[in-house]
Amino acid sequence: LQVTIASIVCGCCAVVFVPLFLSSSSSSSSEYYHPNNPIRDWYRIRQGIRKAKSAISFLNTFAMDQATSKFRNFEMLELLTAEDYQKITFGSTEAKHHKHLDGRVANGCEATVQIIRHCEKDQSSSIHHCSYQGFERAQYLKTLYGTNRRWPVPSSIYALSGWRSKIRGHHIHFKKMVYREVETVLPLALLYDIPIKDKFGTNSEDDLSKEIFRMLQAGDACGKLILICWKHSDIPRLAQHLGCSSIEGCPLEYFHEQFDQVWEIKYVYEIEDAELPPPMALAESEDNRVLGSSDGGTWKVFGSVQQQQFDPLEFSSHAGDYPLGGTKHSGRWSKDMVTVEEYLNNRNDA
């Protein structure tokens, strides 16, 4: 009888809980946060923490792992000069014009990655452009960056590739063309002549994060802002690949109805100093140490969520679309606007 009761209980548990775990593990990134399904959300939080922890570990070890794997015959890695280390590990010496040494990261190096969602959608377009309000948001976005403005000018701008494909078996089928991510950051990129890097497509969060990690490890991102415009349902996964989970301050979900959120991920390279607690040790230390060395330097990750504070009426009013007595024509902000097709064609021709 006891065996029969135990079998029934186990069977009931399997019927109830197994589908929940399977749905959580196989769910697509477009699913939203459901507070009434705590088991699935517990699983997703745990997976996000693991992914972010793995990314941080990768960030703190990848540079030295690359160098040691390419110099297995060297008995002493210290024989490498800073320039040799930079060339072998990162393939260039672009960092040599910075105050830190090539291939090395200064104590207190700070960099920030911002992740934003694309503009509002134009539901009537088959090519997936921004809506009228979405284009207004893109124009508003460029006013937030610059000297004595809210945020510094980005050193790099990434946007999700417009080519959206679908994999069926071993074949890749073209699905649709989506311009929204590029259109969102295009006014800002044109204002400061920053090339938009849109080579990363869907499900490429791991590749993008590794490219950013290489910039951090080379010291090329110190004191700089990197801006990424991405699809909202994939932003949490991208943040986790960048080392930011709910523990570091990045939410589990970027909700479908949200367009205003800005996820900020700050990286600070710290070398432990027993005499001075952080951040005093960072401010007073002028040491330049190799990332991952025995000196104990590590990257610390801090996440936060900010708001663009976009008000469509306020923006239109400032653009002159609501003068006293009214006007028959609006959209004055679009007078010198460059379309994404023109931008991409000019870039390809260049």
C-alpha contacts under 8 A as a table, 3 or more apart, distances in Angstrom:
res1	aa1	res2	aa2	distance
1	L	4	T	5.05
1	L	5	I	6.23
2	Q	5	I	5.15
2	Q	6	A	6.10
3	V	6	A	5.09
3	V	7	S	6.12
4	T	7	S	5.09
4	T	8	I	6.28
5	I	8	I	5.12
5	I	9	V	6.22
6	A	9	V	5.12
6	A	10	C	6.11
7	S	10	C	5.16
7	S	11	G	6.03
8	I	11	G	5.04
8	I	12	C	6.16
9	V	12	C	5.16
9	V	13	C	6.18
10	C	13	C	5.07
10	C	14	A	6.12
11	G	14	A	5.10
11	G	15	V	6.23
12	C	15	V	5.10
12	C	16	V	6.25
13	C	16	V	5.17
13	C	17	F	5.76
13	C	18	V	7.65
14	A	17	F	5.44
14	A	18	V	5.20
14	A	19	P	7.96
15	V	18	V	6.15
15	V	19	P	6.96
16	V	19	P	6.55
16	V	20	L	7.19
17	F	20	L	5.18
17	F	21	F	6.41
18	V	21	F	5.22
18	V	22	L	6.07
19	P	22	L	4.98
19	P	23	S	5.86
20	L	23	S	5.18
20	L	24	S	6.20
20	L	39	I	7.01
20	L	40	R	6.01
21	F	24	S	5.11
21	F	25	S	6.14
21	F	39	I	7.45
21	F	40	R	6.17
21	F	43	Y	7.51
22	L	25	S	5.17
22	L	26	S	5.93
22	L	27	S	7.98
23	S	26	S	5.26
23	S	27	S	5.35
23	S	40	R	7.60
24	S	27	S	5.24
24	S	40	R	5.20
24	S	41	D	7.66
24	S	43	Y	6.92
24	S	44	R	6.87
25	S	43	Y	7.98
25	S	44	R	7.93
27	S	31	E	6.88
28	S	31	E	6.03
29	S	233	S	5.56
29	S	234	D	5.98
29	S	237	R	7.97
30	S	233	S	4.96
30	S	234	D	7.45
31	E	233	S	7.54
32	Y	253	E	6.73
32	Y	255	F	6.82
32	Y	256	H	7.71
33	Y	41	D	7.23
33	Y	252	L	7.53
33	Y	253	E	6.23
33	Y	255	F	7.86
34	H	37	N	5.59
34	H	38	P	7.64
34	H	41	D	7.24
35	P	38	P	6.07
35	P	41	D	7.52
37	N	40	R	5.76
37	N	41	D	6.42
38	P	41	D	5.06
38	P	42	W	5.82
39	I	42	W	5.10
39	I	43	Y	6.28
40	R	43	Y	5.10
40	R	44	R	6.29
41	D	44	R	4.94
41	D	45	I	6.04
42	W	45	I	5.17
42	W	46	R	6.14
43	Y	46	R	5.14
43	Y	47	Q	6.13
44	R	47	Q	5.01
44	R	48	G	6.01
44	R	252	L	7.87
45	I	48	G	5.04
45	I	49	I	6.16
45	I	245	S	7.97
45	I	246	S	7.24
45	I	252	L	6.80
46	R	49	I	5.19
46	R	50	R	6.23
47	Q	50	R	5.11
47	Q	51	K	6.12
48	G	51	K	5.09
48	G	52	A	6.11
48	G	237	R	7.63
48	G	240	Q	6.08
48	G	245	S	5.68
48	G	246	S	7.56
48	G	252	L	7.77
49	I	52	A	5.19
49	I	53	K	5.98
49	I	240	Q	7.52
49	I	244	C	7.99
49	I	245	S	5.29
49	I	246	S	6.94
49	I	247	I	7.03
50	R	53	K	5.09
50	R	54	S	6.08
51	K	54	S	5.13
51	K	55	A	6.20
51	K	240	Q	5.85
51	K	241	H	6.43
51	K	243	G	7.35
51	K	245	S	7.92
52	A	55	A	4.97
52	A	56	I	6.20
52	A	239	A	7.85
52	A	240	Q	4.54
52	A	241	H	5.85
52	A	242	L	6.77
52	A	243	G	3.98
52	A	244	C	5.38
52	A	245	S	5.58
53	K	56	I	5.19
53	K	57	S	6.20
53	K	243	G	6.25
54	S	57	S	5.07
54	S	58	F	6.11
54	S	243	G	7.48
55	A	58	F	4.93
55	A	59	L	6.11
55	A	240	Q	7.41
55	A	241	H	5.68
55	A	242	L	6.23
55	A	243	G	4.92
56	I	59	L	4.95
56	I	60	N	6.24
56	I	242	L	7.53
56	I	243	G	5.05
56	I	299	W	7.48
56	I	301	V	7.91
57	S	60	N	5.17
57	S	61	T	6.28
58	F	61	T	5.30
58	F	62	F	5.37
59	L	62	F	5.75
59	L	63	A	7.71
59	L	213	F	6.02
59	L	217	Q	7.53
59	L	299	W	7.46
60	N	63	A	7.55
60	N	291	L	6.90
60	N	292	G	5.84
60	N	298	T	5.97
60	N	299	W	6.39
61	T	64	M	5.82
61	T	65	D	6.05
61	T	291	L	7.57
61	T	292	G	5.51
62	F	65	D	5.00
62	F	66	Q	6.09
63	A	66	Q	5.28
63	A	67	A	6.45
63	A	89	T	6.72
63	A	214	R	7.60
63	A	217	Q	6.40
63	A	291	L	6.79
63	A	292	G	7.24
64	M	67	A	5.04
64	M	68	T	6.02
64	M	291	L	6.89
64	M	292	G	5.91
64	M	293	S	7.54
65	D	68	T	5.27
65	D	69	S	5.97
66	Q	69	S	5.29
66	Q	70	K	6.38
66	Q	89	T	6.05
67	A	70	K	5.37
67	A	71	F	6.28
67	A	85	Y	7.11
67	A	88	I	6.90
67	A	89	T	5.62
68	T	71	F	5.03
68	T	72	R	5.86
68	T	77	L	7.22
69	S	72	R	5.62
70	K	88	I	7.87
71	F	74	F	5.36
71	F	77	L	7.55
72	R	75	E	7.65
74	F	77	L	6.19
76	M	79	L	5.85
77	L	80	L	5.89
78	E	81	T	7.62
80	L	84	D	5.92
80	L	85	Y	6.06
81	T	84	D	5.16
81	T	85	Y	6.15
82	A	85	Y	5.09
82	A	86	Q	6.21
82	A	101	L	6.51
82	A	102	D	5.30
82	A	103	G	6.01
82	A	104	R	7.30
83	E	86	Q	5.13
83	E	87	K	6.23
83	E	93	T	6.93
83	E	102	D	5.65
83	E	103	G	7.13
84	D	87	K	5.15
84	D	88	I	6.10
85	Y	88	I	5.38
85	Y	89	T	5.83
85	Y	102	D	7.50
85	Y	103	G	5.88
86	Q	89	T	5.39
86	Q	90	F	5.53
86	Q	91	G	6.70
86	Q	92	S	6.35
86	Q	93	T	5.98
86	Q	102	D	5.55
86	Q	103	G	4.35
86	Q	218	A	7.27
87	K	90	F	5.69
87	K	91	G	4.53
87	K	92	S	4.96
87	K	93	T	6.12
88	I	91	G	5.61
88	I	92	S	7.97
89	T	103	G	7.70
90	F	93	T	7.99
90	F	103	G	7.74
90	F	214	R	7.17
90	F	218	A	7.15
93	T	96	K	5.77
93	T	102	D	6.60
94	E	97	H	6.99
94	E	220	D	7.82
95	A	98	H	5.67
95	A	100	H	7.97
95	A	101	L	7.58
95	A	102	D	5.57
95	A	103	G	7.39
95	A	218	A	6.89
95	A	219	G	6.73
95	A	220	D	5.62
96	K	99	K	7.69
96	K	100	H	7.46
96	K	101	L	6.31
96	K	102	D	5.15
98	H	101	L	7.34
98	H	220	D	7.77
100	H	104	R	6.69
100	H	105	V	6.61
100	H	106	A	5.97
100	H	219	G	7.31
100	H	288	N	6.57
101	L	104	R	5.41
101	L	105	V	7.43
101	L	288	N	7.05
102	D	218	A	7.00
102	D	219	G	7.69
103	G	217	Q	7.20
103	G	218	A	4.74
103	G	219	G	6.77
103	G	290	V	7.12
104	R	217	Q	7.23
104	R	218	A	6.04
104	R	219	G	6.18
104	R	288	N	6.41
104	R	289	R	5.85
104	R	290	V	4.68
104	R	291	L	6.38
105	V	109	C	6.73
105	V	217	Q	6.65
105	V	218	A	6.66
105	V	219	G	4.97
105	V	269	Y	7.54
105	V	288	N	5.96
105	V	289	R	5.96
105	V	290	V	6.11
105	V	291	L	6.23
106	A	109	C	5.51
106	A	219	G	7.47
106	A	269	Y	7.46
106	A	286	E	7.23
106	A	287	D	6.25
106	A	288	N	4.39
106	A	289	R	6.25
107	N	269	Y	5.88
107	N	270	E	5.54
107	N	271	I	5.86
107	N	282	L	5.96
107	N	285	S	6.64
107	N	286	E	6.70
107	N	287	D	6.02
107	N	288	N	6.18
107	N	289	R	7.22
107	N	297	G	7.76
108	G	268	V	6.13
108	G	269	Y	5.25
108	G	270	E	5.66
108	G	271	I	7.85
108	G	282	L	4.70
108	G	283	A	6.97
108	G	285	S	8.00
109	C	219	G	7.64
109	C	222	C	5.18
109	C	223	G	6.94
109	C	267	Y	7.96
109	C	268	V	5.65
109	C	269	Y	5.21
109	C	270	E	7.73
110	E	221	A	7.78
110	E	222	C	5.25
110	E	223	G	5.50
110	E	224	K	7.72
110	E	266	K	7.13
110	E	267	Y	5.55
110	E	268	V	4.50
110	E	269	Y	6.58
111	A	216	L	7.71
111	A	221	A	5.77
111	A	222	C	5.19
111	A	223	G	5.32
111	A	224	K	5.35
111	A	225	L	6.20
111	A	266	K	5.82
111	A	267	Y	5.22
111	A	268	V	6.69
112	T	223	G	8.00
112	T	224	K	6.62
112	T	225	L	5.03
112	T	226	I	6.32
112	T	264	E	6.71
112	T	265	I	5.54
112	T	266	K	4.31
112	T	267	Y	6.06
113	V	225	L	5.86
113	V	226	I	4.70
113	V	227	L	5.90
113	V	228	I	7.40
113	V	264	E	5.78
113	V	265	I	5.11
113	V	266	K	6.42
114	Q	225	L	7.32
114	Q	226	I	6.16
114	Q	227	L	4.82
114	Q	228	I	6.02
114	Q	262	V	6.50
114	Q	263	W	5.60
114	Q	264	E	4.58
114	Q	265	I	6.40
115	I	227	L	6.11
115	I	228	I	4.75
115	I	229	C	5.83
115	I	230	W	7.02
115	I	235	I	7.38
115	I	262	V	5.81
115	I	263	W	5.05
115	I	264	E	6.49
116	I	227	L	7.77
116	I	228	I	6.27
116	I	229	C	4.92
116	I	230	W	6.36
116	I	260	D	7.92
116	I	261	Q	6.60
116	I	262	V	5.04
116	I	263	W	6.55
117	R	181	E	7.55
117	R	229	C	5.56
117	R	230	W	5.34
117	R	231	K	5.91
117	R	232	H	5.43
117	R	235	I	7.91
117	R	259	F	6.00
117	R	260	D	7.70
117	R	261	Q	7.45
117	R	262	V	7.74
118	H	180	R	5.70
118	H	181	E	4.75
118	H	183	E	8.00
118	H	184	T	5.70
118	H	229	C	5.98
118	H	230	W	6.17
118	H	231	K	6.46
118	H	232	H	7.53
118	H	259	F	7.36
119	C	130	C	5.77
119	C	131	S	7.59
119	C	134	G	4.51
119	C	135	F	7.02
119	C	137	R	6.62
119	C	138	A	6.83
119	C	180	R	6.11
119	C	181	E	7.08
119	C	183	E	7.73
119	C	184	T	5.58
119	C	259	F	6.98
120	E	130	C	5.68
120	E	131	S	5.76
120	E	133	Q	6.71
120	E	134	G	4.42
120	E	259	F	7.15
121	K	128	H	6.97
121	K	129	H	6.48
121	K	130	C	4.88
121	K	131	S	5.11
121	K	134	G	6.76
121	K	180	R	7.47
122	D	125	S	5.75
122	D	128	H	6.40
122	D	129	H	5.73
122	D	130	C	5.18
122	D	131	S	4.05
122	D	132	Y	7.57
123	Q	126	S	7.90
123	Q	128	H	7.47
123	Q	131	S	7.62
125	S	128	H	5.43
125	S	129	H	6.56
127	I	176	K	7.21
127	I	177	M	5.66
127	I	178	V	6.04
127	I	179	Y	7.43
128	H	177	M	6.83
128	H	178	V	4.91
128	H	179	Y	6.12
128	H	180	R	6.68
129	H	178	V	6.67
129	H	179	Y	5.44
129	H	180	R	5.25
129	H	183	E	7.65
130	C	133	Q	7.67
130	C	134	G	4.97
130	C	135	F	5.86
130	C	179	Y	7.67
130	C	180	R	5.45
130	C	183	E	7.09
130	C	184	T	7.84
131	S	134	G	4.73
131	S	135	F	6.22
132	Y	135	F	5.30
132	Y	136	E	6.46
133	Q	136	E	4.90
133	Q	137	R	6.25
133	Q	312	P	7.02
134	G	137	R	5.00
134	G	138	A	6.36
134	G	184	T	7.62
135	F	138	A	5.00
135	F	139	Q	6.32
135	F	183	E	7.60
135	F	184	T	7.16
136	E	139	Q	5.13
136	E	140	Y	6.11
136	E	312	P	7.14
136	E	315	F	7.57
136	E	333	W	7.70
137	R	140	Y	4.92
137	R	141	L	5.99
137	R	184	T	7.49
137	R	310	F	6.81
137	R	312	P	7.56
138	A	141	L	5.07
138	A	142	K	6.88
138	A	183	E	7.11
138	A	184	T	4.67
138	A	185	V	6.31
138	A	186	L	7.49
138	A	187	P	6.54
138	A	188	L	7.88
139	Q	142	K	5.73
139	Q	143	T	7.35
139	Q	187	P	6.00
139	Q	188	L	7.67
139	Q	333	W	7.39
140	Y	143	T	5.48
140	Y	144	L	7.30
140	Y	310	F	7.20
140	Y	315	F	6.97
141	L	144	L	5.60
141	L	145	Y	7.62
141	L	185	V	7.66
141	L	188	L	7.05
141	L	308	Q	7.64
142	K	145	Y	5.84
142	K	185	V	7.78
142	K	187	P	6.23
142	K	188	L	4.48
142	K	191	L	7.61
143	T	146	G	7.61
143	T	149	R	7.73
144	L	149	R	5.98
144	L	150	R	5.36
144	L	151	W	6.01
145	Y	149	R	5.73
145	Y	150	R	6.14
145	Y	151	W	4.78
145	Y	152	P	5.28
145	Y	153	V	5.15
145	Y	154	P	7.78
145	Y	188	L	7.99
146	G	149	R	5.22
146	G	150	R	7.47
146	G	151	W	6.42
146	G	152	P	5.13
146	G	153	V	4.98
147	T	152	P	6.45
147	T	153	V	7.50
149	R	152	P	7.10
152	P	225	L	6.98
153	V	192	Y	7.82
153	V	225	L	7.09
154	P	157	I	6.65
154	P	224	K	6.81
154	P	225	L	4.71
154	P	226	I	5.42
154	P	227	L	6.11
155	S	194	I	7.52
155	S	224	K	6.09
155	S	225	L	5.79
155	S	226	I	5.95
156	S	194	I	6.93
156	S	195	P	7.54
156	S	196	I	7.62
156	S	197	K	7.93
156	S	225	L	7.20
156	S	226	I	5.04
156	S	227	L	6.29
157	I	185	V	7.75
157	I	189	A	7.47
157	I	194	I	7.06
157	I	195	P	6.94
157	I	196	I	5.30
157	I	197	K	6.20
157	I	226	I	6.14
157	I	227	L	4.85
157	I	228	I	5.90
157	I	229	C	7.96
158	Y	196	I	5.72
158	Y	197	K	4.70
158	Y	198	D	5.88
158	Y	226	I	7.86
158	Y	227	L	6.18
158	Y	228	I	4.62
158	Y	229	C	6.23
159	A	181	E	5.48
159	A	182	V	5.57
159	A	185	V	7.69
159	A	196	I	6.68
159	A	197	K	6.14
159	A	198	D	4.87
159	A	200	F	7.65
159	A	228	I	5.76
159	A	229	C	4.74
159	A	230	W	6.14
160	L	181	E	5.89
160	L	182	V	7.23
160	L	198	D	5.50
160	L	199	K	7.41
160	L	200	F	5.87
160	L	201	G	5.56
160	L	202	T	7.15
160	L	229	C	6.48
160	L	230	W	5.40
160	L	231	K	7.27
161	S	164	R	7.40
161	S	178	V	7.88
161	S	181	E	7.72
161	S	182	V	7.81
161	S	198	D	4.70
161	S	199	K	5.75
161	S	200	F	5.57
161	S	201	G	4.72
161	S	202	T	7.50
162	G	177	M	5.34
162	G	178	V	4.50
162	G	179	Y	5.26
162	G	180	R	7.79
162	G	181	E	7.55
162	G	182	V	7.63
162	G	198	D	7.66
162	G	201	G	7.48
163	W	174	F	7.58
163	W	175	K	7.90
163	W	176	K	6.57
163	W	177	M	5.12
163	W	178	V	6.57
163	W	201	G	7.08
164	R	174	F	6.50
164	R	175	K	5.58
164	R	176	K	5.37
164	R	177	M	5.99
164	R	178	V	7.03
164	R	201	G	7.16
164	R	202	T	7.08
165	S	172	I	6.47
165	S	173	H	5.53
165	S	174	F	4.44
165	S	175	K	4.70
165	S	176	K	6.89
166	K	172	I	5.80
166	K	173	H	5.21
166	K	174	F	6.36
166	K	175	K	6.03
167	I	170	H	7.01
167	I	171	H	5.82
167	I	172	I	4.53
167	I	173	H	6.13
168	R	171	H	5.39
168	R	172	I	6.29
168	R	173	H	7.25
178	V	181	E	7.70
179	Y	182	V	5.64
179	Y	183	E	6.02
179	Y	340	V	7.21
180	R	183	E	4.99
180	R	184	T	6.04
181	E	184	T	5.28
181	E	185	V	6.93
181	E	229	C	5.63
181	E	230	W	6.24
181	E	231	K	7.55
182	V	185	V	5.64
182	V	186	L	5.87
182	V	196	I	7.45
182	V	198	D	7.53
182	V	229	C	7.63
182	V	340	V	7.21
183	E	186	L	5.05
183	E	187	P	7.65
183	E	339	T	7.86
183	E	340	V	6.06
184	T	187	P	7.41
184	T	229	C	7.49
185	V	188	L	5.43
185	V	189	A	6.12
185	V	229	C	7.23
186	L	189	A	5.00
186	L	190	L	6.05
186	L	196	I	7.67
186	L	340	V	7.47
187	P	190	L	5.21
187	P	191	L	6.07
187	P	337	M	7.72
187	P	338	V	7.97
188	L	191	L	5.12
188	L	192	Y	6.51
189	A	192	Y	5.57
189	A	193	D	5.49
189	A	194	I	4.69
189	A	195	P	6.41
189	A	196	I	6.76
190	L	193	D	4.87
190	L	194	I	6.57
191	L	194	I	7.94
197	K	200	F	7.85
198	D	201	G	7.59
200	F	204	S	5.87
200	F	205	E	7.87
200	F	207	D	7.72
200	F	208	L	6.75
201	G	204	S	5.65
202	T	205	E	7.55
203	N	206	D	7.77
204	S	207	D	5.37
204	S	208	L	6.34
205	E	208	L	5.16
205	E	209	S	6.07
205	E	237	R	7.25
205	E	238	L	5.14
205	E	241	H	6.57
206	D	209	S	5.24
206	D	210	K	6.29
206	D	238	L	7.49
206	D	241	H	5.93
207	D	210	K	5.22
207	D	211	E	6.41
208	L	211	E	5.20
208	L	212	I	6.43
209	S	212	I	5.12
209	S	213	F	6.05
209	S	238	L	7.52
209	S	241	H	6.05
209	S	242	L	5.44
210	K	213	F	4.87
210	K	214	R	6.17
211	E	214	R	5.23
211	E	215	M	6.59
212	I	215	M	5.09
212	I	216	L	6.37
213	F	216	L	4.96
213	F	217	Q	6.04
214	R	217	Q	5.01
214	R	218	A	6.01
215	M	218	A	5.22
215	M	219	G	6.25
215	M	220	D	5.10
215	M	221	A	5.62
216	L	219	G	5.18
216	L	220	D	6.05
216	L	221	A	5.24
216	L	222	C	7.12
217	Q	220	D	7.63
217	Q	291	L	6.63
218	A	221	A	7.83
219	G	222	C	5.69
221	A	224	K	5.23
221	A	225	L	7.45
230	W	234	D	7.21
230	W	235	I	6.39
231	K	234	D	5.57
231	K	235	I	6.32
232	H	235	I	5.22
232	H	236	P	7.98
232	H	254	Y	5.80
232	H	255	F	7.43
232	H	256	H	7.11
233	S	236	P	7.10
233	S	253	E	7.45
233	S	254	Y	6.30
233	S	255	F	7.68
233	S	256	H	7.54
234	D	237	R	5.37
234	D	238	L	6.24
235	I	238	L	4.98
235	I	239	A	6.10
235	I	253	E	7.91
235	I	254	Y	6.73
236	P	239	A	5.06
236	P	240	Q	6.23
236	P	245	S	7.97
236	P	250	C	7.40
236	P	251	P	6.96
236	P	252	L	6.08
236	P	253	E	5.88
236	P	254	Y	6.67
237	R	240	Q	5.08
237	R	241	H	6.27
238	L	241	H	5.09
238	L	242	L	6.27
239	A	242	L	4.93
239	A	243	G	6.41
239	A	244	C	5.25
239	A	245	S	6.90
239	A	250	C	7.00
239	A	265	I	7.91
240	Q	243	G	4.96
240	Q	244	C	4.78
240	Q	245	S	5.30
241	H	244	C	7.29
243	G	301	V	6.89
244	C	247	I	7.45
244	C	248	E	5.31
244	C	249	G	6.79
244	C	250	C	5.70
244	C	265	I	6.99
244	C	301	V	6.77
244	C	302	F	7.22
244	C	303	G	6.25
245	S	248	E	5.38
245	S	249	G	6.36
245	S	250	C	5.10
245	S	251	P	6.90
245	S	252	L	7.38
246	S	249	G	4.97
246	S	250	C	4.83
246	S	251	P	5.28
246	S	252	L	6.33
247	I	250	C	7.34
248	E	301	V	6.52
248	E	302	F	5.32
248	E	303	G	5.30
249	G	302	F	6.47
249	G	303	G	4.23
249	G	304	S	5.31
249	G	305	V	7.83
250	C	263	W	7.19
250	C	303	G	5.33
250	C	304	S	6.17
250	C	305	V	7.20
251	P	254	Y	7.23
254	Y	258	Q	7.11
255	F	258	Q	5.49
258	Q	261	Q	6.71
260	D	307	Q	5.47
260	D	308	Q	5.23
260	D	309	Q	6.61
260	D	310	F	6.88
261	Q	305	V	6.55
261	Q	306	Q	5.81
261	Q	307	Q	4.73
261	Q	308	Q	6.37
262	V	305	V	5.68
262	V	306	Q	4.96
262	V	307	Q	5.63
262	V	308	Q	6.68
263	W	303	G	7.22
263	W	304	S	5.98
263	W	305	V	4.64
263	W	306	Q	6.30
264	E	303	G	5.62
264	E	304	S	5.29
264	E	305	V	6.10
264	E	306	Q	7.32
265	I	301	V	6.77
265	I	302	F	5.64
265	I	303	G	4.49
265	I	304	S	6.66
266	K	301	V	5.74
266	K	302	F	5.06
266	K	303	G	6.30
267	Y	299	W	6.27
267	Y	300	K	5.62
267	Y	301	V	4.87
267	Y	302	F	6.59
268	V	299	W	5.52
268	V	300	K	5.16
268	V	301	V	6.72
269	Y	297	G	6.70
269	Y	298	T	5.63
269	Y	299	W	4.42
269	Y	300	K	6.25
270	E	282	L	6.84
270	E	297	G	5.38
270	E	298	T	5.51
270	E	299	W	6.28
270	E	300	K	7.20
271	I	282	L	7.75
271	I	295	D	6.90
271	I	296	G	5.84
271	I	297	G	4.12
271	I	298	T	6.59
272	E	281	A	7.78
272	E	295	D	7.87
272	E	296	G	6.35
272	E	297	G	6.63
273	D	276	L	5.63
273	D	277	P	6.82
273	D	281	A	6.12
274	A	277	P	7.06
275	E	281	A	7.88
276	L	280	M	5.93
276	L	281	A	4.94
277	P	280	M	5.79
277	P	281	A	5.75
278	P	281	A	5.13
278	P	282	L	6.20
279	P	282	L	5.10
279	P	283	A	6.34
280	M	283	A	5.12
280	M	284	E	6.19
281	A	284	E	5.39
281	A	285	S	5.73
282	L	285	S	5.46
289	R	293	S	7.24
289	R	295	D	7.36
289	R	297	G	7.58
290	V	293	S	5.55
291	L	297	G	6.37
291	L	298	T	7.36
292	G	295	D	7.83
292	G	296	G	7.07
292	G	297	G	6.33
292	G	298	T	7.11
293	S	296	G	6.41
293	S	297	G	6.94
294	S	297	G	7.80
310	F	315	F	7.70
311	D	314	E	5.31
311	D	315	F	6.16
312	P	315	F	5.17
312	P	316	S	6.14
313	L	316	S	5.12
313	L	317	S	6.01
314	E	317	S	5.08
314	E	318	H	6.23
315	F	318	H	5.21
315	F	319	A	6.19
316	S	319	A	4.95
316	S	320	G	6.41
316	S	321	D	5.38
316	S	322	Y	7.01
316	S	331	G	7.56
316	S	333	W	8.00
317	S	320	G	5.24
317	S	321	D	5.47
317	S	322	Y	5.23
317	S	323	P	7.64
318	H	321	D	7.53
319	A	331	G	7.80
319	A	332	R	6.13
319	A	333	W	5.83
320	G	323	P	6.07
320	G	330	S	7.95
320	G	332	R	6.78
321	D	326	G	7.94
321	D	327	T	7.04
321	D	329	H	7.41
321	D	330	S	5.00
321	D	331	G	6.61
321	D	332	R	6.61
322	Y	326	G	5.76
322	Y	327	T	6.86
323	P	326	G	5.27
323	P	327	T	6.73
327	T	330	S	7.18
329	H	332	R	7.95
331	G	334	S	5.61
331	G	335	K	7.59
332	R	335	K	5.60
333	W	336	D	7.61
333	W	337	M	7.71
334	S	337	M	4.90
338	V	342	E	6.54
338	V	343	Y	6.80
339	T	342	E	5.28
339	T	343	Y	6.33
340	V	343	Y	4.98
340	V	344	L	6.09
341	E	344	L	5.24
341	E	345	N	6.05
342	E	345	N	5.17
342	E	346	N	6.05
343	Y	346	N	5.27
343	Y	347	R	6.12
344	L	347	R	5.04
344	L	348	N	6.10
345	N	348	N	5.10
345	N	349	D	6.12
346	N	349	D	5.08
346	N	350	A	6.15
347	R	350	A	5.14
